[in-house]
Amino acid sequence: QVQLVESGGGLVQAGGSLRLSCAASGRNFDINAMGWYRQAPGKQRELVAGDSGGGSIKYADAVKDRFTISSDNAKNTVYLQMNSLKPEDTAVYYCNVAYWYRLRRYDAWGQGTQVTVSS
């Protein structure tokens, strides 16, 4: 069983930056893919950035050239660096990790962290 704990959200002015962290805990698992999603009021959850592992890193058009997904394998942590933030980036952000455990694939989700960008 893998649990994800998110941190780094908060209130920031337009043009500012934030770095979200997602720490994975568990044992005997291998991360296969990782991603960040967000959900704004009245909207569906959408993919912000995804790393399929061995494939191309994908970003939503709205965040290209501003957000960067990365990871630190030694710390089992996934990051989302967000620069040049805009009010439309305001949402609850969720991390997602797909992992292998005993030759089977599973998914884990973070609890969500609020990002609010003021104008």
N, C-alpha and C positions, 0 to 999 in steps of 0.2 A: 504494500500500500504506500502510495506517494501522496504527500500533502504539500500544498503550495501556500506560502505566506507572502503577501504583497506588502510593499511599503514605498514611500516616496511621493505619494500624491499630496495635493494641497492647493492653495490659492496662489496664483501668480498673475502678474500683469501681462498684457499682450506684449509680445516680443521677448518675453523671458524664457527660461529653460527649466526643465525638471528631468530627473532621472528616476524612473520606476525600477524597482527591484522585485524579483520573484524568486524566493529561495525554496528549493525542493528538498524535502527530507524523506528518508526511507532507506531501504537497503536492497541490494541485489537487483537493481534496475538500470537500464540503459536508455537514455533519452534518444528518441528517434526524430522528433520534430518539436518545434516550439513556436509559439505565436502570441501576439497581443491583440486583443479585441477591445472594442469600446461600445457603450450603449448610452445614447443621449435620450433625454425625456421625449417620449412619443415616437421614438425610432427603434428599429430593430438592431440587434447586436451585429456589428460589422467587423471584419478583419482589418486590422491596422497594419500589422507587419507579421510575416511568417517566414520561418526557416524550416524547410522540409528535411534538411540534413541530406547532403549529397546533391541537392537541387538548388535552384536559384532562390535567392531571398526576394520575397515579394512585398511590396508596399502598396497601400491604398493610394490612389492618385492624389488625394487631398493632403497626404503627409509626405509625399516624395520629396527628397532633398532637405527635409526638416527632421525626420525621425530616423533613428538607427537602432536596429535590434542586434543584440550581442549576448554572449554568454561566457561564464567562467566555469569551466568544467570542474576545476578543483574545489570550487565552492558550491557546485550544483545550483548556480544562480543564473537567471535570465534577466537581462536588462532591456529597458527601452529608454534611450536618450531622446528627449524631445526639445528641440530648439525652435526659436522663432514662433512661439506659441500664439495661437489666434483664439478669439472667443469661441469660434465654432469647434474648437478642439475640446470644449467642455463636455465631459462625459464621465461615466464610471468605466474604468479600465480594468480588464481582466486578463490574466496570463493563462495560457494553456500549454500543457506539455503532454505529448504522446510518448509513451515509453514501452519498452519490452520487459516482460517479466515471465520467466519460464516459457519462453517461446510464444507468448501471447501478447498482443498489443492492448494497451489501456490508455485512458485519458484522465488527466487531473486538471482541475480548475482552481485558480486562486479565488479569494473571497471578494475581490474587487476593491479598487481604491479610487476615491473621487479626485478628479482633476477639474479645477475651475479656473478659467482664464477670464480676467476682467478687462474691459476696454479702457 
